[in-house]
Every structure is written in structure tokens, then in C-alpha cells.
Amino acid sequence: MQDAIAFRVAAGAGQVLGVCEKAEFACAELYHYFANLFKDEREIFYIWLKSALERENQARLMALVGKLALDDVIEGVHLELTEAEEILAKVRASLELVRQEPPEVREALQLAMDLERTLDRITMEKVVQFTESYQKWFLAIMNRDQMELLQNAYKQLGRD
């Protein structure tokens, strides 16, 4: 009976992580859009490109952890499916909004910082409870400096 419960928990965890993965990829798509939108401004182009690649890496990490959910790598997921879906909806709505009304660079950076705060709720260290032997390994490969990169760009552009 305990195996059936463990499987249900793991299956639910995989579903939540799948939605988180989609949110990360949607954010990467938004950042790629911004990279293309601001491609003539080399420095900001590279910031958007780096940001997009970081989000793609986060998405792939979510997918990997989701696949490992049945292999005793994670003990649980601390995020409700509905909250993950709300985050995904917010990212997708932001993408649609900027496609309809392309922002200026500072507006795009502000939106990205807001999304980073939102996506912070689905980072591995907050959502996934790893088994002890895997905790340090997964947390070591996560990049935590994305917000700082965007904030610095926003501050630099404010001085122009």
C-alpha cells in the first residue's frame, strides 16, 4: 500500500514539475523575443540571450527532476498544481502582452524583474525536497544571479 501512495505523490510531483517546466520555457521564449526586439543594442541583446538560456536550463532541470521523481531522488514537491498553473498563465499573458505592445528596454527589464520574482516561487530550492544525497548536487547547478543581472542593466539604463 505504501508503494501506491509513494507513486501517487511522485506522479503529482511530476505533474507540478511539468507545469513549472512549461513556465520556464515560456519565460525563455519571452526573453528570446526581447533579444530579437533589442538586437541592435548589443549589450542588452546579450543580457536577454543569457537570460533566455538560463531559463531554458532551468526548464530542462525541471524536466530531469520530474523524470527522477520515481527514482527516490526527490522526497516531495512543495507547490500546488494550481499555483504552478497560475505562474504559467502569468508568464504566457506577459508574452502575449508584449507581442501586442512591444515595450521599451526599461519596461522590458521591469517586466523581467517582476517575472523573476514570480518564477522565484518555482525554483528548485523552494519547490523540490530532494533526498539528502541529491540535495547539494542539484542546488549547486542552479544559477541564482539572474535577478542581479537584470537589476544592474535596469540601473545602467536609468543613468543614460
Phi and psi restraints in degrees (value plus and minus 20) as a CYANA .aco file:
   2 GLN   PHI     -83.9   -43.9
   2 GLN   PSI     -55.2   -15.2
   3 ASP   PHI     -81.4   -41.4
   3 ASP   PSI     -59.4   -19.4
   4 ALA   PHI     -84.6   -44.6
   4 ALA   PSI     -60.6   -20.6
   5 ILE   PHI     -86.0   -46.0
   5 ILE   PSI     -64.8   -24.8
   6 ALA   PHI     -80.5   -40.5
   6 ALA   PSI     -60.2   -20.2
   7 PHE   PHI     -84.7   -44.7
   7 PHE   PSI     -62.3   -22.3
   8 ARG   PHI     -82.4   -42.4
   8 ARG   PSI     -63.4   -23.4
   9 VAL   PHI     -81.1   -41.1
   9 VAL   PSI     -66.1   -26.1
  10 ALA   PHI     -84.8   -44.8
  10 ALA   PSI     -60.4   -20.4
  11 ALA   PHI     -83.7   -43.7
  11 ALA   PSI     -62.1   -22.1
  12 GLY   PHI     -83.4   -43.4
  12 GLY   PSI     -59.7   -19.7
  13 ALA   PHI     -82.3   -42.3
  13 ALA   PSI     -62.8   -22.8
  14 GLY   PHI     -82.0   -42.0
  14 GLY   PSI     -57.4   -17.4
  15 GLN   PHI     -86.6   -46.6
  15 GLN   PSI     -65.4   -25.4
  16 VAL   PHI     -81.5   -41.5
  16 VAL   PSI     -65.9   -25.9
  17 LEU   PHI     -84.1   -44.1
  17 LEU   PSI     -53.4   -13.4
  18 GLY   PHI     -83.5   -43.5
  18 GLY   PSI     -60.7   -20.7
  19 VAL   PHI     -88.2   -48.2
  19 VAL   PSI     -60.4   -20.4
  20 CYS   PHI     -81.2   -41.2
  20 CYS   PSI     -60.6   -20.6
  21 GLU   PHI     -80.0   -40.0
  21 GLU   PSI     -64.4   -24.4
  22 LYS   PHI     -82.7   -42.7
  22 LYS   PSI     -59.1   -19.1
  23 ALA   PHI     -83.6   -43.6
  23 ALA   PSI     -61.4   -21.4
  24 GLU   PHI     -84.4   -44.4
  24 GLU   PSI     -64.3   -24.3
  25 PHE   PHI     -85.8   -45.8
  25 PHE   PSI     -56.2   -16.2
  26 ALA   PHI     -85.0   -45.0
  26 ALA   PSI     -59.2   -19.2
  27 CYS   PHI     -87.0   -47.0
  27 CYS   PSI     -60.1   -20.1
  28 ALA   PHI     -80.1   -40.1
  28 ALA   PSI     -60.7   -20.7
  29 GLU   PHI     -82.2   -42.2
  29 GLU   PSI     -61.0   -21.0
  30 LEU   PHI     -81.2   -41.2
  30 LEU   PSI     -65.4   -25.4
  31 TYR   PHI     -86.6   -46.6
  31 TYR   PSI     -56.3   -16.3
  32 HIS   PHI     -84.4   -44.4
  32 HIS   PSI     -58.7   -18.7
  33 TYR   PHI     -79.8   -39.8
  33 TYR   PSI     -66.1   -26.1
  34 PHE   PHI     -83.6   -43.6
  34 PHE   PSI     -59.1   -19.1
  35 ALA   PHI     -79.4   -39.4
  35 ALA   PSI     -62.9   -22.9
  36 ASN   PHI     -89.2   -49.2
  36 ASN   PSI     -60.3   -20.3
  37 LEU   PHI     -82.4   -42.4
  37 LEU   PSI     -58.1   -18.1
  38 PHE   PHI    -130.8   -90.8
  38 PHE   PSI      10.9    50.9
  39 LYS   PHI     -84.0   -44.0
  39 LYS   PSI     -41.3    -1.3
  40 ASP   PHI    -100.0   -60.0
  40 ASP   PSI     -32.3     7.7
  41 GLU   PHI    -124.6   -84.6
  41 GLU   PSI      72.2   112.2
  42 ARG   PHI     -69.2   -29.2
  42 ARG   PSI     -69.5   -29.5
  43 GLU   PHI     -83.1   -43.1
  43 GLU   PSI     -65.7   -25.7
  44 ILE   PHI     -91.0   -51.0
  44 ILE   PSI     -53.5   -13.5
  45 PHE   PHI     -76.5   -36.5
  45 PHE   PSI     -66.2   -26.2
  46 TYR   PHI     -87.9   -47.9
  46 TYR   PSI     -53.2   -13.2
  47 ILE   PHI     -83.6   -43.6
  47 ILE   PSI     -64.7   -24.7
  48 TRP   PHI     -86.2   -46.2
  48 TRP   PSI     -61.0   -21.0
  49 LEU   PHI     -82.7   -42.7
  49 LEU   PSI     -66.6   -26.6
  50 LYS   PHI     -80.9   -40.9
  50 LYS   PSI     -62.7   -22.7
  51 SER   PHI     -82.7   -42.7
  51 SER   PSI     -62.2   -22.2
  52 ALA   PHI     -82.8   -42.8
  52 ALA   PSI     -64.6   -24.6
  53 LEU   PHI     -85.2   -45.2
  53 LEU   PSI     -57.3   -17.3
  54 GLU   PHI     -82.3   -42.3
  54 GLU   PSI     -62.7   -22.7
  55 ARG   PHI     -87.3   -47.3
  55 ARG   PSI     -57.6   -17.6
  56 GLU   PHI     -82.9   -42.9
  56 GLU   PSI     -60.2   -20.2
  57 ASN   PHI     -83.7   -43.7
  57 ASN   PSI     -61.1   -21.1
  58 GLN   PHI     -81.3   -41.3
  58 GLN   PSI     -62.1   -22.1
  59 ALA   PHI     -81.8   -41.8
  59 ALA   PSI     -63.7   -23.7
  60 ARG   PHI     -85.4   -45.4
  60 ARG   PSI     -55.3   -15.3
  61 LEU   PHI     -86.3   -46.3
  61 LEU   PSI     -60.6   -20.6
  62 MET   PHI     -80.2   -40.2
  62 MET   PSI     -63.6   -23.6
  63 ALA   PHI     -82.5   -42.5
  63 ALA   PSI     -63.3   -23.3
  64 LEU   PHI     -81.5   -41.5
  64 LEU   PSI     -67.8   -27.8
  65 VAL   PHI     -84.3   -44.3
  65 VAL   PSI     -57.3   -17.3
  66 GLY   PHI     -80.0   -40.0
  66 GLY   PSI     -59.8   -19.8
  67 LYS   PHI     -90.3   -50.3
  67 LYS   PSI     -48.7    -8.7
  68 LEU   PHI    -106.0   -66.0
  68 LEU   PSI     -23.5    16.5
  69 ALA   PHI     -77.6   -37.6
  69 ALA   PSI     -47.8    -7.8
  70 LEU   PHI    -113.1   -73.1
  70 LEU   PSI     -17.2    22.8
  71 ASP   PHI    -130.7   -90.7
  71 ASP   PSI       6.8    46.8
  72 ASP   PHI      39.8    79.8
  72 ASP   PSI       8.2    48.2
  73 VAL   PHI    -109.7   -69.7
  73 VAL   PSI     -57.5   -17.5
  74 ILE   PHI    -134.8   -94.8
  74 ILE   PSI     127.1   167.1
  75 GLU   PHI    -112.9   -72.9
  75 GLU   PSI     -46.1    -6.1
  76 GLY   PHI     159.6   199.6
  76 GLY   PSI     151.8   191.8
  77 VAL   PHI    -143.0  -103.0
  77 VAL   PSI     110.5   150.5
  78 HIS   PHI    -125.2   -85.2
  78 HIS   PSI      33.1    73.1
  79 LEU   PHI    -171.5  -131.5
  79 LEU   PSI     112.2   152.2
  80 GLU   PHI     -96.3   -56.3
  80 GLU   PSI     127.4   167.4
  81 LEU   PHI     -77.8   -37.8
  81 LEU   PSI     -59.7   -19.7
  82 THR   PHI     -83.1   -43.1
  82 THR   PSI     -58.7   -18.7
  83 GLU   PHI     -87.3   -47.3
  83 GLU   PSI     -61.0   -21.0
  84 ALA   PHI     -81.2   -41.2
  84 ALA   PSI     -62.0   -22.0
  85 GLU   PHI     -85.9   -45.9
  85 GLU   PSI     -55.7   -15.7
  86 GLU   PHI     -83.8   -43.8
  86 GLU   PSI     -61.0   -21.0
  87 ILE   PHI     -84.4   -44.4
  87 ILE   PSI     -65.5   -25.5
  88 LEU   PHI     -78.9   -38.9
  88 LEU   PSI     -64.2   -24.2
  89 ALA   PHI     -82.2   -42.2
  89 ALA   PSI     -59.7   -19.7
  90 LYS   PHI     -84.3   -44.3
  90 LYS   PSI     -63.6   -23.6
  91 VAL   PHI     -84.6   -44.6
  91 VAL   PSI     -65.2   -25.2
  92 ARG   PHI     -84.0   -44.0
  92 ARG   PSI     -59.4   -19.4
  93 ALA   PHI     -84.3   -44.3
  93 ALA   PSI     -59.4   -19.4
  94 SER   PHI     -82.7   -42.7
  94 SER   PSI     -62.0   -22.0
  95 LEU   PHI     -81.9   -41.9
  95 LEU   PSI     -65.5   -25.5
  96 GLU   PHI     -83.3   -43.3
  96 GLU   PSI     -60.9   -20.9
  97 LEU   PHI     -81.4   -41.4
  97 LEU   PSI     -66.8   -26.8
  98 VAL   PHI     -91.7   -51.7
  98 VAL   PSI     -46.0    -6.0
  99 ARG   PHI     -89.8   -49.8
  99 ARG   PSI     -54.7   -14.7
 100 GLN   PHI     -96.6   -56.6
 100 GLN   PSI     -59.3   -19.3
 101 GLU   PHI    -153.0  -113.0
 101 GLU   PSI      66.4   106.4
 102 PRO   PHI     -77.3   -37.3
 102 PRO   PSI     110.0   150.0
 103 PRO   PHI    -103.4   -63.4
 103 PRO   PSI     147.3   187.3
 104 GLU   PHI     -96.2   -56.2
 104 GLU   PSI     148.4   188.4
 105 VAL   PHI     -77.7   -37.7
 105 VAL   PSI     -69.0   -29.0
 106 ARG   PHI     -83.5   -43.5
 106 ARG   PSI     -57.6   -17.6
 107 GLU   PHI     -84.2   -44.2
 107 GLU   PSI     -60.9   -20.9
 108 ALA   PHI     -83.8   -43.8
 108 ALA   PSI     -62.6   -22.6
 109 LEU   PHI     -84.4   -44.4
 109 LEU   PSI     -60.6   -20.6
 110 GLN   PHI     -83.0   -43.0
 110 GLN   PSI     -63.6   -23.6
 111 LEU   PHI     -80.2   -40.2
 111 LEU   PSI     -63.9   -23.9
 112 ALA   PHI     -82.4   -42.4
 112 ALA   PSI     -61.3   -21.3
 113 MET   PHI     -84.8   -44.8
 113 MET   PSI     -59.3   -19.3
 114 ASP   PHI     -82.6   -42.6
 114 ASP   PSI     -63.5   -23.5
 115 LEU   PHI     -86.0   -46.0
 115 LEU   PSI     -57.4   -17.4
 116 GLU   PHI     -80.9   -40.9
 116 GLU   PSI     -60.4   -20.4
 117 ARG   PHI     -83.2   -43.2
 117 ARG   PSI     -61.1   -21.1
 118 THR   PHI     -85.7   -45.7
 118 THR   PSI     -67.4   -27.4
 119 LEU   PHI     -88.4   -48.4
 119 LEU   PSI     -40.7    -0.7
 120 ASP   PHI     -78.7   -38.7
 120 ASP   PSI     -46.9    -6.9
 121 ARG   PHI     -90.3   -50.3
 121 ARG   PSI     -35.9     4.1
 122 ILE   PHI    -132.9   -92.9
 122 ILE   PSI      -2.0    38.0
 123 THR   PHI     -89.8   -49.8
 123 THR   PSI     133.2   173.2
 124 MET   PHI     -73.2   -33.2
 124 MET   PSI     -62.4   -22.4
 125 GLU   PHI     -87.1   -47.1
 125 GLU   PSI     -39.9     0.1
 126 LYS   PHI    -121.1   -81.1
 126 LYS   PSI     -48.6    -8.6
 127 VAL   PHI    -115.0   -75.0
 127 VAL   PSI     -65.7   -25.7
 128 VAL   PHI    -118.7   -78.7
 128 VAL   PSI     111.5   151.5
 129 GLN   PHI    -123.2   -83.2
 129 GLN   PSI      87.1   127.1
 130 PHE   PHI    -102.7   -62.7
 130 PHE   PSI     136.7   176.7
 131 THR   PHI     -87.5   -47.5
 131 THR   PSI     133.8   173.8
 132 GLU   PHI     -73.6   -33.6
 132 GLU   PSI     -59.8   -19.8
 133 SER   PHI     -89.2   -49.2
 133 SER   PSI     -39.4     0.6
 134 TYR   PHI    -125.1   -85.1
 134 TYR   PSI     -35.3     4.7
 135 GLN   PHI     -72.9   -32.9
 135 GLN   PSI     -76.3   -36.3
 136 LYS   PHI     -83.3   -43.3
 136 LYS   PSI     -57.4   -17.4
 137 TRP   PHI     -83.5   -43.5
 137 TRP   PSI     -68.7   -28.7
 138 PHE   PHI     -89.1   -49.1
 138 PHE   PSI     -61.0   -21.0
 139 LEU   PHI     -88.0   -48.0
 139 LEU   PSI     -47.8    -7.8
 140 ALA   PHI     -89.8   -49.8
 140 ALA   PSI     -46.3    -6.3
 141 ILE   PHI    -112.8   -72.8
 141 ILE   PSI     -20.0    20.0
 142 MET   PHI    -106.1   -66.1
 142 MET   PSI     120.6   160.6
 143 ASN   PHI    -113.1   -73.1
 143 ASN   PSI     107.8   147.8
 144 ARG   PHI    -134.9   -94.9
 144 ARG   PSI      -9.6    30.4
 145 ASP   PHI    -123.6   -83.6
 145 ASP   PSI      -8.2    31.8
 146 GLN   PHI     -81.8   -41.8
 146 GLN   PSI     -65.4   -25.4
 147 MET   PHI     -81.9   -41.9
 147 MET   PSI     -61.6   -21.6
 148 GLU   PHI     -82.1   -42.1
 148 GLU   PSI     -60.9   -20.9
 149 LEU   PHI     -79.1   -39.1
 149 LEU   PSI     -67.2   -27.2
 150 LEU   PHI     -88.2   -48.2
 150 LEU   PSI     -61.1   -21.1
 151 GLN   PHI     -83.1   -43.1
 151 GLN   PSI     -61.9   -21.9
 152 ASN   PHI     -83.3   -43.3
 152 ASN   PSI     -61.6   -21.6
 153 ALA   PHI     -83.3   -43.3
 153 ALA   PSI     -61.4   -21.4
 154 TYR   PHI     -82.7   -42.7
 154 TYR   PSI     -65.0   -25.0
 155 LYS   PHI     -84.5   -44.5
 155 LYS   PSI     -62.4   -22.4
 156 GLN   PHI     -82.4   -42.4
 156 GLN   PSI     -61.1   -21.1
 157 LEU   PHI     -90.1   -50.1
 157 LEU   PSI     -42.9    -2.9
 158 GLY   PHI     -93.1   -53.1
 158 GLY   PSI     -37.1     2.9
 159 ARG   PHI    -110.5   -70.5
 159 ARG   PSI     -31.9     8.1
